[in-house]
């Protein structure tokens, strides 16, 4: 799909949801193309297959295995999301009566989610509710804070992030093996 066609698709999705681009323009969000090549990385906590780009998948698996060797379990909650899935997620919240400004502090508008890239993961751990700020006081978060960069991952939405999202200690994005301090993922 061409860039122009993708932009048109996003504009239509936003219009269908009643979201004017001006509503979030000040947040400096960037359009995120949907990944074209995806590979399965196993079941998420919802029992559904999760997908990442091949490089992100290798890095995720290496990072999860390294954490496990230190007795830390990393659970995959979410990975790739299509634009259509993102639009449906927002539509559901709006239908439940959640105000659009609140929805956009929690979820990216369609076309602007790092999950579209196939490089973002939402991570959890046993004993802590999924997608909860309490994740920051877990051994899993502590391990990620110390080691995720070694595998090319960084936390996307720290407190006070410039994108205007709520703090998400569970959301990490793969920047690549060239990221500062990142090890090249093992080849398979």
Backbone as a chain_set.jsonl record, in Angstrom:
{"seq": "XXXXXXXXXXXXXXXXXXXXXXXXXXXXXXXXXXXXXXXXXXXXXXXXXXXXXXXXXXXXXXXXXXXXXXXXXXXXXXXXXXXXXXXXXXXXXXXXXXXXXXXXXXXXXXXXXXXXXXXXXXXXXXXXXXXXXXXXXXXXXXXXXXXXXXXXXXXXXXXXXXXXXXXXXXXXXXXXXXXXXXXXXXXX", "coords": {"N": [[0.847, -1.167, 0.0], [0.581, 2.179, -0.845], [2.108, 5.17, 0.558], [0.391, 7.378, 0.442], [-2.087, 6.131, 0.089], [-2.224, 4.767, 2.505], [-2.298, 6.887, 4.322], [-4.767, 7.955, 3.596], [-6.428, 5.827, 4.301], [-6.105, 5.916, 7.09], [-7.127, 8.452, 7.633], [-9.809, 8.026, 6.968], [-10.5, 6.102, 8.904], [-10.185, 7.598, 11.265], [-12.122, 9.585, 10.829], [-14.433, 8.024, 10.803], [-14.52, 7.324, 13.456], [-14.979, 9.738, 14.548], [-12.881, 11.4, 15.24], [-11.075, 14.199, 15.086], [-8.069, 15.073, 13.494], [-6.812, 17.319, 14.542], [-7.292, 17.165, 17.221], [-5.294, 15.717, 18.442], [-2.967, 16.67, 17.406], [-1.063, 18.376, 18.645], [0.427, 16.656, 20.162], [2.564, 15.512, 18.9], [2.539, 12.986, 17.648], [3.522, 10.274, 15.588], [2.848, 8.931, 12.374], [2.472, 5.468, 12.042], [3.488, 2.911, 10.088], [1.848, -0.147, 9.12], [3.148, -3.329, 9.921], [4.497, -5.552, 7.53], [5.672, -8.052, 7.278], [5.308, -10.632, 9.442], [5.804, -12.738, 12.279], [4.845, -15.603, 14.199], [4.905, -15.545, 17.783], [4.054, -17.028, 19.852], [1.449, -17.777, 22.276], [-0.513, -15.209, 23.705], [-1.466, -13.746, 26.874], [-4.159, -13.759, 26.616], [-4.745, -16.03, 25.276], [-4.545, -16.011, 22.541], [-2.769, -16.202, 19.411], [0.216, -14.347, 19.073], [1.934, -11.841, 17.209], [4.996, -10.642, 15.793], [7.457, -8.6, 14.109], [10.027, -10.327, 12.274], [12.696, -9.714, 13.323], [12.105, -8.399, 15.762], [10.725, -10.46, 16.989], [12.742, -12.435, 17.354], [14.396, -11.021, 19.127], [12.606, -10.588, 21.266], [12.106, -13.251, 22.085], [14.69, -14.043, 22.856], [15.14, -12.235, 24.936], [13.087, -12.895, 26.737], [13.83, -15.544, 27.351], [16.317, -15.08, 28.57], [15.527, -13.645, 30.823], [14.011, -15.617, 32.092], [16.022, -17.438, 32.763], [17.063, -16.144, 34.919], [15.093, -16.452, 36.702], [12.848, -14.889, 36.277], [9.692, -14.354, 35.071], [8.375, -13.34, 32.032], [5.434, -12.279, 30.654], [3.624, -12.281, 27.657], [1.393, -9.934, 26.71], [0.284, -8.324, 24.697], [0.922, -7.702, 21.229], [1.596, -7.2, 17.866], [-0.826, -5.087, 16.398], [-3.386, -4.477, 14.142], [-4.452, -1.666, 12.114], [-7.206, -1.746, 11.84], [-7.939, -3.324, 14.057], [-7.11, -1.617, 16.108], [-8.835, 0.545, 15.672], [-11.278, -0.7, 16.239], [-10.908, -1.235, 18.943], [-10.875, 1.367, 20.044], [-13.433, 2.195, 19.227], [-15.078, 0.493, 20.741], [-14.548, 1.41, 23.365], [-15.508, 4.039, 23.159], [-18.208, 3.524, 22.669], [-18.858, 2.509, 25.121], [-19.081, 4.746, 26.558], [-16.821, 6.147, 27.335], [-15.033, 9.132, 27.424], [-13.679, 10.809, 24.567], [-11.236, 12.233, 24.864], [-10.155, 10.982, 27.116], [-9.929, 8.347, 26.184], [-7.95, 8.728, 24.223], [-5.783, 9.304, 25.795], [-5.081, 6.919, 26.746], [-5.084, 5.044, 24.659], [-3.61, 4.891, 21.418], [-4.554, 6.749, 18.498], [-6.0, 5.163, 15.582], [-3.519, 4.151, 13.292], [-1.44, 5.398, 14.54], [-0.316, 3.875, 16.509], [2.325, 2.197, 18.17], [2.099, -0.51, 18.15], [1.23, -1.19, 15.605], [3.547, -1.392, 14.166], [4.612, -3.865, 14.622], [6.649, -4.212, 16.369], [6.235, -3.585, 18.993], [5.55, -4.54, 22.345], [3.344, -5.479, 24.93], [3.928, -6.194, 28.202], [3.582, -8.461, 30.893], [3.318, -10.005, 34.154], [3.086, -12.888, 36.275], [0.715, -12.751, 38.897], [0.206, -10.038, 38.906], [-2.079, -7.625, 37.797], [-2.907, -7.319, 34.344], [-1.666, -4.731, 32.243], [-1.448, -2.725, 34.169], [-0.428, -0.133, 36.337], [0.842, -1.057, 38.577], [2.628, -2.914, 37.73], [5.141, -1.781, 37.677], [6.355, -2.27, 40.111], [7.256, -4.826, 40.165], [9.324, -7.804, 39.923], [9.706, -8.43, 37.275], [9.48, -5.958, 35.888], [11.634, -4.635, 37.068], [13.738, -6.239, 36.137], [13.455, -5.811, 33.35], [13.969, -3.048, 33.241], [16.659, -3.019, 33.805], [17.773, -4.683, 31.824], [16.447, -4.709, 29.272], [17.312, -2.941, 27.229], [19.609, -4.171, 26.352], [18.652, -6.009, 24.608], [17.568, -4.535, 22.658], [15.199, -3.233, 23.283], [13.049, -0.601, 24.513], [11.317, 1.246, 27.044], [8.373, 2.751, 26.122], [6.559, 4.727, 27.046], [7.2, 6.538, 29.463], [6.673, 8.184, 32.661], [5.216, 11.39, 32.241], [5.619, 11.525, 29.467], [6.23, 12.878, 26.176], [4.288, 12.349, 24.289], [1.868, 12.396, 25.493], [0.532, 10.249, 26.623], [-0.777, 8.14, 29.228], [1.281, 6.879, 31.878], [2.963, 3.929, 31.077], [4.286, 1.296, 32.177], [4.466, -1.26, 31.201], [4.678, -1.299, 28.449], [6.787, -1.845, 25.821], [9.127, -1.222, 23.225], [10.752, -2.555, 20.391], [13.75, -1.398, 19.213], [15.815, -2.222, 17.71], [18.79, -4.129, 16.888], [20.85, -2.379, 16.652], [20.46, -0.483, 18.548], [21.533, 1.483, 21.33], [23.677, -0.301, 23.368], [22.464, -2.692, 22.727], [22.337, -6.189, 22.172], [22.994, -8.256, 19.386], [20.294, -10.16, 18.195], [20.079, -13.753, 18.521], [20.647, -15.811, 15.662], [18.414, -17.897, 13.887]], "CA": [[0.0, 0.0, 0.0], [1.374, 3.403, -0.916], [1.988, 6.077, 1.701], [-0.815, 8.194, 0.262], [-3.242, 5.264, 0.339], [-2.246, 4.49, 3.943], [-2.78, 8.117, 4.971], [-6.21, 8.032, 3.325], [-7.057, 4.802, 5.15], [-6.095, 6.42, 8.46], [-8.078, 9.571, 7.675], [-11.161, 7.442, 6.978], [-10.712, 5.467, 10.211], [-10.365, 8.67, 12.24], [-13.42, 10.212, 10.561], [-15.476, 7.082, 11.235], [-14.546, 7.373, 14.919], [-15.276, 11.103, 14.964], [-11.672, 11.984, 15.825], [-10.408, 15.176, 14.227], [-6.617, 15.03, 13.724], [-6.409, 18.469, 15.36], [-7.482, 16.806, 18.625], [-4.05, 15.17, 18.999], [-1.833, 17.197, 16.631], [-0.078, 18.974, 19.549], [1.164, 15.605, 20.872], [3.69, 15.076, 18.067], [2.476, 11.567, 17.319], [3.912, 10.025, 14.206], [2.148, 7.857, 11.686], [3.23, 4.217, 12.13], [3.032, 1.955, 9.076], [1.602, -1.525, 9.564], [4.171, -4.307, 9.539], [4.087, -6.424, 6.421], [6.161, -9.404, 7.563], [5.121, -10.946, 10.86], [6.042, -14.13, 12.644], [4.229, -15.926, 15.491], [5.797, -15.615, 18.945], [3.384, -17.784, 20.902], [0.166, -17.3, 22.769], [-0.534, -14.151, 24.702], [-2.229, -14.084, 28.078], [-5.559, -13.917, 26.209], [-4.876, -17.303, 24.572], [-4.461, -15.812, 21.093], [-1.429, -16.104, 18.829], [0.763, -12.997, 18.966], [2.837, -11.696, 16.075], [5.963, -9.557, 15.766], [8.344, -8.68, 12.957], [11.029, -11.357, 12.566], [13.779, -9.246, 14.203], [11.538, -8.169, 17.1], [10.389, -11.779, 17.534], [13.99, -13.041, 17.852], [14.842, -10.267, 20.304], [11.661, -10.872, 22.353], [12.329, -14.604, 22.587], [15.981, -14.059, 23.56], [14.976, -11.486, 26.178], [12.243, -13.695, 27.634], [14.634, -16.679, 27.808], [17.326, -14.572, 29.502], [14.832, -13.33, 32.076], [13.641, -16.896, 32.712], [17.231, -18.007, 33.359], [17.255, -15.45, 36.191], [13.912, -16.69, 37.52], [11.846, -13.843, 36.036], [8.761, -14.709, 34.004], [7.789, -12.256, 31.26], [4.251, -12.731, 29.935], [3.261, -11.442, 26.518], [-0.018, -9.561, 26.752], [-0.126, -7.799, 23.396], [2.011, -7.463, 20.282], [1.089, -6.514, 16.679], [-2.245, -4.754, 16.239], [-3.679, -3.816, 12.87], [-5.209, -0.414, 12.195], [-8.613, -2.107, 12.056], [-8.085, -3.755, 15.451], [-6.987, -0.414, 16.936], [-10.085, 1.298, 15.508], [-12.319, -1.429, 16.976], [-10.62, -1.021, 20.362], [-11.362, 2.711, 20.384], [-14.89, 2.21, 19.03], [-15.682, -0.162, 21.907], [-14.46, 2.315, 24.518], [-16.418, 5.162, 22.929], [-19.566, 2.998, 22.852], [-19.043, 2.313, 26.559], [-19.255, 6.057, 27.162], [-15.563, 6.774, 27.731], [-14.816, 10.37, 26.665], [-12.618, 10.669, 23.575], [-9.95, 12.696, 25.386], [-9.641, 9.939, 28.008], [-9.533, 7.226, 25.323], [-6.702, 9.061, 23.548], [-4.675, 9.306, 26.769], [-4.791, 5.509, 27.014], [-4.858, 4.336, 23.394], [-3.256, 5.693, 20.25], [-5.532, 6.715, 17.415], [-5.607, 4.243, 14.506], [-2.45, 4.665, 12.446], [-0.401, 6.025, 15.354], [0.096, 2.959, 17.568], [3.553, 1.425, 17.95], [1.728, -1.909, 17.915], [1.12, -1.4, 14.154], [4.879, -1.659, 13.623], [5.022, -5.249, 14.874], [7.83, -4.182, 17.224], [5.842, -3.225, 20.361], [4.962, -5.595, 23.178], [2.87, -5.184, 26.278], [4.477, -7.286, 29.0], [3.062, -8.605, 32.245], [3.917, -11.08, 34.942], [2.139, -13.588, 37.137], [0.415, -12.107, 40.163], [-0.077, -8.611, 38.724], [-3.081, -7.405, 36.749], [-2.373, -6.877, 33.06], [-1.783, -3.323, 31.87], [-1.663, -1.993, 35.41], [0.758, 0.584, 36.77], [1.507, -1.853, 39.62], [3.689, -3.679, 37.087], [6.427, -1.142, 37.939], [6.974, -2.732, 41.367], [7.489, -6.264, 40.039], [10.657, -8.263, 39.523], [9.747, -8.377, 35.814], [9.793, -4.58, 35.5], [13.0, -4.378, 37.52], [14.62, -6.917, 35.194], [13.381, -5.087, 32.079], [14.642, -1.754, 33.402], [18.11, -3.248, 33.792], [18.286, -5.498, 30.718], [15.725, -4.631, 27.994], [18.126, -2.252, 26.216], [20.572, -5.147, 25.819], [17.955, -6.767, 23.57], [17.044, -3.572, 21.703], [13.888, -2.727, 23.693], [12.966, 0.528, 25.426], [9.97, 1.567, 27.503], [7.913, 3.832, 25.246], [5.755, 5.783, 27.65], [7.507, 6.817, 30.87], [5.889, 9.286, 33.232], [5.427, 12.687, 31.605], [6.081, 11.389, 28.091], [5.802, 13.987, 25.312], [3.142, 11.962, 23.467], [0.64, 12.654, 26.242], [-0.109, 9.024, 27.101], [-0.567, 7.789, 30.622], [2.461, 6.061, 32.145], [2.757, 2.522, 30.725], [5.521, 0.548, 32.439], [4.361, -2.563, 30.535], [4.776, -1.148, 26.987], [8.185, -1.776, 25.381], [9.233, -1.294, 21.763], [12.045, -2.997, 19.872], [14.384, -0.394, 18.363], [16.746, -2.921, 16.84], [20.073, -4.567, 17.425], [21.763, -1.245, 16.627], [20.172, 0.43, 19.655], [22.65, 1.591, 22.271], [23.775, -1.385, 24.325], [21.713, -3.878, 22.315], [23.01, -7.358, 21.61], [22.327, -8.77, 18.19], [19.568, -11.369, 18.559], [20.653, -14.948, 17.909], [20.021, -16.211, 14.41], [17.821, -19.234, 13.959]], "C": [[0.898, 1.237, 0.0], [1.165, 4.254, 0.334], [0.704, 6.894, 1.632], [-2.066, 7.371, 0.562], [-3.363, 4.958, 1.835], [-2.775, 5.711, 4.698], [-4.29, 8.271, 4.776], [-6.974, 7.022, 4.181], [-7.167, 5.285, 6.593], [-7.094, 7.563, 8.606], [-9.512, 9.056, 7.729], [-11.474, 6.803, 8.33], [-10.967, 6.52, 11.285], [-11.73, 9.333, 12.07], [-14.559, 9.318, 11.043], [-15.623, 7.094, 12.754], [-14.89, 8.766, 15.448], [-14.096, 11.794, 15.621], [-11.032, 12.927, 14.803], [-8.907, 15.131, 14.523], [-6.115, 16.196, 14.582], [-6.477, 18.146, 16.849], [-6.172, 16.305, 19.255], [-2.807, 15.699, 18.283], [-0.726, 17.751, 17.533], [0.802, 17.93, 20.242], [2.33, 15.042, 20.08], [3.705, 13.565, 17.824], [2.898, 11.396, 15.872], [3.133, 8.839, 13.659], [3.038, 6.618, 11.69], [2.684, 3.251, 11.075], [2.795, 0.572, 9.685], [2.728, -2.424, 9.062], [3.628, -5.194, 8.428], [4.515, -7.87, 6.638], [6.076, -9.637, 9.061], [5.366, -12.426, 11.086], [5.405, -14.405, 14.005], [5.277, -16.021, 16.606], [5.147, -16.34, 20.114], [2.082, -17.132, 21.332], [0.358, -16.185, 23.782], [-1.358, -14.6, 25.893], [-3.713, -14.244, 27.776], [-5.799, -15.221, 25.441], [-4.805, -17.195, 23.067], [-3.004, -15.743, 20.645], [-1.026, -14.648, 18.729], [1.821, -12.979, 17.876], [3.753, -10.502, 16.272], [6.736, -9.646, 14.453], [9.408, -9.729, 13.28], [12.139, -10.903, 13.514], [13.27, -9.023, 15.622], [11.194, -9.494, 17.768], [11.627, -12.461, 18.105], [14.456, -12.351, 19.129], [13.93, -10.544, 21.495], [11.941, -12.248, 22.951], [13.641, -14.7, 23.359], [15.866, -13.354, 24.91], [14.158, -12.283, 27.192], [13.03, -14.88, 28.198], [15.69, -16.236, 28.816], [16.696, -14.242, 30.854], [14.486, -14.619, 32.813], [14.845, -17.551, 33.383], [17.553, -17.366, 34.707], [16.025, -15.564, 37.09], [12.81, -15.662, 37.363], [10.986, -14.249, 34.846], [8.181, -13.474, 33.341], [6.63, -12.815, 30.453], [3.917, -11.749, 28.826], [1.756, -11.186, 26.549], [-0.499, -9.149, 25.376], [1.106, -7.593, 22.538], [1.421, -6.702, 19.09], [-0.414, -6.281, 16.777], [-2.413, -4.057, 14.9], [-4.404, -2.497, 13.13], [-6.671, -0.722, 12.489], [-8.858, -2.55, 13.496], [-8.041, -2.546, 16.378], [-8.266, 0.411, 16.871], [-11.214, 0.623, 16.293], [-12.148, -1.249, 18.482], [-11.154, 0.339, 20.818], [-12.878, 2.789, 20.275], [-15.598, 1.611, 20.238], [-15.675, 0.757, 23.12], [-15.416, 3.496, 24.369], [-17.868, 4.727, 23.128], [-19.885, 2.743, 24.316], [-19.171, 3.641, 27.303], [-17.991, 6.721, 27.654], [-15.347, 7.994, 26.832], [-13.607, 10.217, 25.75], [-11.263, 11.136, 24.089], [-9.327, 11.671, 26.324], [-9.169, 8.727, 27.2], [-8.162, 7.507, 24.71], [-5.53, 9.27, 24.503], [-4.215, 7.878, 27.056], [-4.391, 4.768, 25.738], [-4.506, 5.315, 22.279], [-4.395, 5.664, 19.244], [-5.072, 5.717, 16.348], [-4.58, 4.921, 13.597], [-1.267, 5.202, 13.235], [0.094, 5.126, 16.486], [1.4, 2.256, 17.21], [3.238, -0.039, 17.684], [1.575, -2.197, 16.421], [2.452, -1.831, 13.557], [5.29, -3.121, 13.743], [6.259, -5.327, 15.739], [7.495, -3.884, 18.682], [5.214, -4.421, 21.065], [4.458, -4.98, 24.478], [3.217, -6.41, 27.101], [3.847, -7.28, 30.385], [3.817, -9.693, 32.978], [2.839, -11.688, 35.83], [1.945, -12.789, 38.423], [0.134, -10.623, 40.089], [-1.075, -8.457, 37.582], [-2.408, -6.879, 35.484], [-2.63, -5.388, 32.865], [-2.115, -2.441, 33.071], [-0.35, -1.358, 35.843], [1.529, -0.172, 37.859], [2.616, -2.731, 39.038], [5.07, -3.099, 37.428], [7.094, -1.603, 39.229], [7.252, -4.235, 41.351], [8.944, -6.569, 39.688], [10.805, -8.202, 37.997], [10.117, -6.97, 35.336], [11.224, -4.225, 35.89], [13.988, -4.998, 36.534], [14.635, -6.178, 33.855], [14.126, -3.757, 32.151], [16.151, -1.897, 33.314], [18.61, -3.883, 32.502], [17.608, -5.314, 29.357], [16.555, -3.973, 26.891], [19.152, -3.189, 25.59], [19.976, -5.941, 24.662], [17.282, -5.835, 22.561], [15.693, -2.982, 22.061], [14.031, -1.504, 24.595], [11.511, 0.726, 25.833], [9.516, 2.81, 26.74], [7.284, 5.012, 25.969], [6.035, 5.948, 29.141], [6.597, 7.925, 31.388], [6.243, 10.584, 32.509], [5.901, 12.617, 30.169], [5.48, 12.487, 27.203], [4.607, 13.642, 24.432], [1.811, 12.176, 24.188], [-0.108, 11.415, 26.701], [0.108, 8.868, 28.601], [0.688, 6.925, 30.724], [2.128, 4.604, 31.877], [4.046, 1.738, 30.951], [5.561, -0.807, 31.735], [4.635, -2.487, 29.038], [6.232, -0.896, 26.582], [8.234, -1.953, 23.872], [10.658, -1.674, 21.368], [12.582, -1.946, 18.906], [15.39, -1.011, 17.411], [18.06, -3.226, 17.512], [21.079, -3.428, 17.435], [21.506, -0.247, 17.75], [21.329, 0.392, 20.643], [22.592, 0.442, 23.273], [23.113, -2.679, 23.895], [22.631, -4.96, 21.767], [22.286, -7.727, 20.317], [21.578, -10.031, 18.595], [20.195, -12.588, 17.885], [19.926, -15.275, 16.613], [19.505, -17.629, 14.554], [17.681, -19.817, 12.588]], "O": [[1.86, 1.315, 0.764], [0.189, 4.087, 1.066], [0.018, 7.078, 2.637], [-2.994, 7.856, 1.21], [-4.469, 4.896, 2.372], [-3.599, 5.581, 5.603], [-5.001, 8.674, 5.697], [-8.037, 7.33, 4.719], [-8.194, 5.088, 7.243], [-7.823, 7.63, 9.595], [-10.338, 9.599, 8.463], [-12.584, 6.946, 8.843], [-11.858, 6.357, 12.119], [-12.415, 9.61, 13.054], [-15.531, 9.8, 11.623], [-16.719, 6.898, 13.277], [-15.071, 8.951, 16.652], [-14.278, 12.673, 16.463], [-10.511, 12.484, 13.78], [-8.514, 15.149, 15.689], [-5.103, 16.067, 15.271], [-5.794, 18.781, 17.653], [-5.967, 16.453, 20.46], [-1.703, 15.217, 18.535], [0.451, 17.602, 17.203], [1.814, 18.282, 20.847], [3.025, 14.155, 20.576], [4.769, 12.945, 17.799], [2.659, 12.267, 15.035], [2.808, 7.889, 14.372], [4.225, 6.705, 11.376], [1.534, 2.822, 11.169], [3.46, 0.179, 10.644], [3.194, -2.292, 7.93], [2.445, -5.534, 8.403], [3.816, -8.8, 6.235], [6.698, -8.924, 9.849], [5.161, -13.253, 10.197], [5.419, -13.536, 14.877], [6.386, -16.513, 16.395], [5.637, -16.271, 21.241], [1.68, -16.087, 20.821], [1.273, -16.219, 24.606], [-1.885, -15.713, 25.909], [-4.451, -14.803, 28.587], [-6.918, -15.49, 25.006], [-4.988, -18.195, 22.373], [-2.128, -15.295, 21.384], [-1.833, -13.803, 18.342], [2.513, -13.971, 17.647], [3.357, -9.483, 16.839], [6.672, -10.663, 13.764], [9.665, -9.994, 14.455], [12.492, -11.646, 14.43], [13.93, -9.415, 16.584], [11.354, -9.637, 18.98], [11.582, -13.006, 19.209], [14.858, -13.007, 20.09], [14.413, -10.719, 22.614], [12.006, -12.4, 24.171], [13.704, -15.36, 24.396], [16.423, -13.815, 25.906], [14.506, -12.335, 28.372], [12.916, -15.19, 29.384], [15.937, -16.93, 29.802], [17.274, -14.53, 31.902], [14.653, -14.7, 34.03], [14.711, -18.151, 34.449], [18.232, -17.968, 35.539], [15.918, -14.874, 38.104], [11.928, -15.563, 38.216], [11.495, -14.46, 33.745], [7.561, -12.646, 34.008], [6.819, -13.73, 29.651], [3.927, -10.535, 29.032], [0.954, -12.112, 26.429], [-1.566, -9.574, 24.933], [2.198, -7.341, 23.048], [0.804, -5.655, 19.285], [-1.171, -7.163, 17.184], [-1.655, -3.145, 14.57], [-4.902, -2.252, 14.229], [-7.303, -0.039, 13.296], [-9.874, -2.19, 14.09], [-8.828, -2.449, 17.319], [-8.733, 0.919, 17.89], [-12.013, 1.302, 16.938], [-13.132, -1.125, 19.212], [-11.807, 0.44, 21.857], [-13.536, 3.38, 21.132], [-16.599, 2.152, 20.707], [-16.679, 0.872, 23.824], [-16.059, 3.905, 25.336], [-18.668, 5.473, 23.691], [-21.05, 2.759, 24.711], [-19.347, 3.665, 28.521], [-18.058, 7.753, 28.323], [-15.467, 7.892, 25.611], [-12.624, 9.571, 26.114], [-10.244, 10.514, 23.792], [-8.108, 11.502, 26.334], [-8.126, 8.148, 27.502], [-7.305, 6.623, 24.68], [-4.392, 9.399, 24.054], [-3.107, 7.655, 27.544], [-3.464, 3.958, 25.749], [-5.039, 6.423, 22.213], [-5.119, 4.673, 19.147], [-3.875, 5.456, 16.226], [-4.734, 6.073, 13.192], [-0.201, 5.438, 12.667], [0.855, 5.581, 17.339], [1.568, 1.778, 16.088], [4.034, -0.736, 17.055], [1.769, -3.338, 16.001], [2.486, -2.55, 12.559], [6.204, -3.571, 13.053], [6.87, -6.39, 15.845], [8.385, -3.925, 19.531], [4.463, -5.198, 20.476], [5.077, -4.077, 25.042], [2.849, -7.531, 26.747], [3.611, -6.223, 30.97], [4.815, -10.226, 32.492], [1.81, -11.066, 36.096], [2.895, -12.224, 38.965], [-0.151, -10.001, 41.112], [-0.933, -9.082, 36.531], [-1.46, -6.096, 35.549], [-3.667, -4.859, 33.266], [-2.947, -1.538, 32.993], [0.712, -1.97, 35.729], [2.727, 0.048, 38.04], [3.456, -3.238, 39.783], [6.057, -3.834, 37.465], [8.283, -1.352, 39.427], [7.458, -4.843, 42.401], [9.685, -5.704, 39.221], [11.898, -7.953, 37.487], [10.979, -6.817, 34.47], [11.94, -3.584, 35.121], [14.962, -4.356, 36.14], [15.702, -5.943, 33.288], [14.835, -3.389, 31.214], [16.84, -1.009, 32.811], [19.756, -3.653, 32.114], [18.176, -5.745, 28.353], [16.505, -4.407, 25.74], [19.522, -3.02, 24.428], [20.707, -6.481, 23.833], [16.516, -6.287, 21.71], [15.087, -2.297, 21.237], [15.001, -1.38, 25.343], [10.592, 0.418, 25.074], [10.223, 3.818, 26.727], [7.452, 6.161, 25.56], [5.226, 5.555, 29.981], [5.842, 8.526, 30.625], [7.407, 10.845, 32.204], [6.528, 13.56, 29.687], [4.37, 12.96, 27.448], [3.972, 14.54, 23.88], [0.75, 12.14, 23.564], [-1.26, 11.511, 27.126], [1.064, 9.404, 29.162], [1.099, 6.308, 29.741], [1.13, 4.09, 32.383], [4.818, 1.537, 30.013], [6.618, -1.436, 31.687], [4.812, -3.528, 28.405], [6.828, 0.118, 26.946], [7.476, -2.741, 23.307], [11.632, -1.18, 21.935], [11.944, -1.64, 17.898], [15.774, -0.394, 16.417], [18.4, -2.666, 18.554], [22.073, -3.499, 18.158], [22.244, 0.728, 17.894], [22.018, -0.621, 20.769], [21.58, 0.242, 23.944], [23.184, -3.673, 24.618], [23.564, -4.693, 21.01], [21.079, -7.517, 20.198], [22.147, -10.892, 19.266], [20.774, -12.473, 16.805], [18.724, -15.039, 16.49], [20.091, -18.453, 15.256], [17.2, -20.94, 12.441]]}, "num_chains": 1, "name": "protein.A"}
